[in-house]
């Protein structure tokens, strides 16, 4: 992608007879994909100057190669990891892909039925009153 752009750019530069390095860098940056241009412009070190078009061309090619290699790695990772999950949503985060399977919870034993209540002896309410003597 960058190689095609660079070839076209250099052809147009020759036709337009641009020679000023600042103009070349400015024109090159304007036509470069925004994400690649931004990545070059914000490099923490080794950033090309605005007067070195050759360094800009090389940096754009390096970043494009790294982007393509990373894309190939990620597509291989996603196809091998998600192949068995053909119906899984594609919005999984990488952390979900590598989470170990959770063990199934242990089965809960069935509760025994409550004991049947005995019919017992009916309560004699008056018997309690008979044993307690109330003061007069």
Secondary structure, 3 states (H helix, E strand, C coil): CHHHHHHHHHHHHHHHCCCCHHHHHHHHHHHCCHHHHHHHHCCCCCCCCCCCHHHHHHHHHHHHHHHHHHHHHHHHHHHHHHCCCCCCCCCCCHHHHCCCCCCCCCCCCCCCCCCCCCCCCCCCHHHHHHHCCCCC
